[in-house]
């Protein structure tokens, strides 16, 4: 499966669908929370709708965790593809060099452990290339344990068939 994701040009991910019988687009009530809201500043002489505010949306840290962030078998889906278009409450686009969200903000990164999606970012000290090149085995082990395994073990692993596919894809890579 890792070869399919790795060789894809663009992977589409339905983050809100709990299974393949569900729709993947959010309801309007979910989206409305993150749309621009005009701020009334007429008393200050600022014309109407000149300034808008919006709630920051980050599907990786939202309280309503989506399937891509919680299920064990989806780990490879989010880490291996070179480009990922995710349909969650808002649409986000990630590729090896950057990430963008429909809400206007970059997808926030965890400052303590670089997410696997971000391994190839040039400014990251620990990146995915650590697994692809000759690095000391201790460095590879530390990275694998602190980033990939910790992410994986926080996921929902109810189905026995879900337990190894994601890790095997990453190990293969």
N, C-alpha and C positions, 0 to 999 in steps of 0.2 A: 504494500500500500504506500510506503514511503516514496517509492519511485514515481507513483502516479502524482502525488502532491509535489514532489521535487521537480518533476518535468512539466508541470502545468504552467501555463502562462499566467492565469489568474484563477484563484480558487474563490468560489462564492460560499459564504458561510451563513446559515440561517440560525442565528444565536437565540432567537426566542422560541423556536419550534422544539417542543419536548420530544417529538417523534416525527416520522415522515408522513403522518396523516394530518399534521397541523399546518396552518399557514405560517409564513415567515415574516410577514410585514406587521409592524406594531399597530395597535389601535390608535385612533386620533387622540384619545385622552392621554396616552403615554407620550406621544410626540409633542403635544401641546405644552407639557411641562418644560420643554427645552427650546421652544421657539422664542424669537425676539419679542420683547414687550416694550412698547414706547414709554418713555418717562416724560411726564408732564412738567415742563419747566417754563411755561408761558410767563410766569411772574418775573423771570430773569431775562426776558427778551429773547429767549431761544425759540426758534420756530418749532412747531409741532412735528413730532416724529424725527427730530434731528438726532436724538440720543435714544438708544435702545439698550436694554439689558437682557441677559438670558442666564438661566441656571447652567452651570458647567456640567457637562455630561461626560462621563468616562465609563464605558461599559466594563472595563476591567476592575473598577473599584466601586461600582454601584451596589447598593444594598440588595437589589434584586439580581443576584448573580444569574447569568445566563448559562445555557447548556454548554457553550464552548469553554467556559471557565470552570465548570463544575464536574463534568463527566470525564472519566478516565480515558475513554476511547477517542476523545476529541483532541487530546494533547498534540498528536502528530498533525492534525488538521490545522492547528494554529501555529505550529512551529516550523514545519518543513516547507510549505509553499513559498516561492519567491515573492508573490504578491497575494494579498488577502483582502477581499471586499466583504465586510461583515454587516449583515442586516440585523441590528439590535433596535433599541428605542430610536436611535439615530444610525445613519449609515457611516461606517468608518472604512478607511482604506489604509492598509499597511504594506510597506515593502521594506527591503533591507536597509535603506538609507533614511527613511522617515515614516511618519504616520500622520494621518489627518482624519478629523471627524467632521461630519456634516454640521455639527454645532459650532464649528469655528475654532475649536481648541485642538492642540496636539494631544495625542493620547499620553496621559501622564505616565512616567516611568517610575519604577520602584528604585529609589536611590541606594538601597541596601543590597539588592541583588538584581543584576541585569536580567530581564526576561529573555527567554530564548528567542523571541521574535526580534529582539534588538541586538543579537550577537554580532551582526555584521556592520553595525554603525561604527563609522571610523573613530568617533570620539570615545567609544567604550573600551576600557582597558581589558576587561574579560569579555571575549566575544566568541562566536560560534567557531571561528577559525582555530580555537584552542583544541577542538576535537578533530580538525582536519589536517593538522600539520604536526611536525615533530616537536612536542612539548614534553617537559618532564611528566612522568606518570602521576606524580603527586599533584601537580597543577590540574591535570585533567580530572583526576578523582575528586579533588576539592570542588571544582566547578560542577561536575556531574552531581555530586551530593548536595551542594548548597543551592543550586539553581533548579536543575531538572527534577531530581528526586523529591525535593521539598514541594515543588509545584504539583507533581504527580500525586504525592501522598495526601494532599489536601483535597483531592477530588473524590467524587462519589464513585465508589468501586463495587456497587452492589452485585452486578452481573459478573460471574466468574469469567465469562468470555471477554469482558472489558478490561481485565487486569493487565494483560501484557502487550496488546497491539501497539499502543502508543510508545512504550519504552522500546519495543523491538524495532520499530521504525527509526527511532533516534539512534539506537545502538548500531543499526545497520548503516546509517548515514555516516 
